Amino acid sequence: MYVYATSRRARWPGVAAQCAGYAAVLTALEVVFERHTDLIEYHGWKWEYSLVTMFLLTLAVRLLAGRMLRRNE
């Protein structure tokens, strides 16, 4: 819901940029944890997959939240 709340008045390029920003921060944290701790261990997974997956998930959540809230108005 935070993604929707911070981008509800933005146009599509702004929404995509904001989703990309959130995904980039989450991916950067994941890479740091993977490299410097034993919390995450990848076998055949790359950080690019995480970036794309988190971007698409964040964008999908934003679109669904917008639809659900418009339907209730």
Wavefront OBJ file of the C-alpha trace (Angstrom):
o trace
v 0.000 0.000 0.000
v 2.940 2.342 0.576
v 3.799 2.180 -3.123
v 0.256 3.194 -4.025
v 0.111 5.919 -1.397
v 3.317 7.534 -2.603
v 2.453 7.301 -6.306
v -1.325 7.674 -6.500
v -1.171 11.064 -8.240
v 1.772 10.189 -10.506
v 1.481 9.408 -14.196
v 2.712 6.078 -15.584
v 6.350 7.093 -16.159
v 6.505 8.300 -12.557
v 4.886 5.121 -11.248
v 7.336 2.959 -13.217
v 10.291 5.036 -11.979
v 9.121 4.761 -8.389
v 8.648 1.000 -8.680
v 12.116 0.736 -10.215
v 13.536 2.737 -7.316
v 11.941 0.506 -4.704
v 13.127 -2.607 -6.544
v 16.659 -1.208 -6.836
v 16.896 -0.510 -3.099
v 15.556 -3.946 -2.182
v 17.906 -5.639 -4.652
v 20.897 -3.686 -3.332
v 20.096 -4.818 0.217
v 19.719 -8.393 -0.997
v 23.109 -8.274 -2.754
v 24.796 -6.890 0.369
v 23.254 -9.606 2.539
v 24.175 -12.305 0.030
v 27.801 -11.227 -0.224
v 28.552 -10.372 3.390
v 26.436 -12.793 5.423
v 25.326 -16.414 5.349
v 21.655 -15.420 5.370
v 21.229 -15.815 1.603
v 23.057 -18.231 -0.664
v 22.355 -18.257 -4.398
v 22.678 -21.296 -6.627
v 22.045 -20.282 -10.230
v 20.265 -17.044 -9.331
v 21.521 -13.596 -10.276
v 20.734 -10.199 -8.832
v 19.259 -9.163 -12.191
v 16.509 -11.752 -11.733
v 15.694 -10.280 -8.343
v 15.595 -6.737 -9.735
v 13.209 -7.629 -12.551
v 11.040 -9.824 -10.324
v 10.714 -7.186 -7.598
v 9.989 -4.464 -10.169
v 7.203 -6.515 -11.747
v 5.764 -7.480 -8.362
v 5.823 -3.888 -7.113
v 4.190 -2.663 -10.325
v 1.518 -5.373 -10.135
v 0.722 -4.508 -6.511
v 0.473 -0.825 -7.462
v -1.912 -1.574 -10.327
v -4.090 -3.895 -8.249
v -4.287 -1.460 -5.340
v -5.327 1.313 -7.707
v -8.032 -0.840 -9.255
v -9.416 -2.009 -5.930
v -9.550 1.477 -4.489
v -11.209 2.922 -7.618
v -13.830 0.189 -7.466
v -14.739 1.109 -3.872
v -15.263 4.804 -4.615
l 1 2 3 4 5 6 7 8 9 10 11 12 13 14 15 16 17 18 19 20 21 22 23 24 25 26 27 28 29 30 31 32 33 34 35 36 37 38 39 40 41 42 43 44 45 46 47 48 49 50 51 52 53 54 55 56 57 58 59 60 61 62 63 64 65 66 67 68 69 70 71 72 73
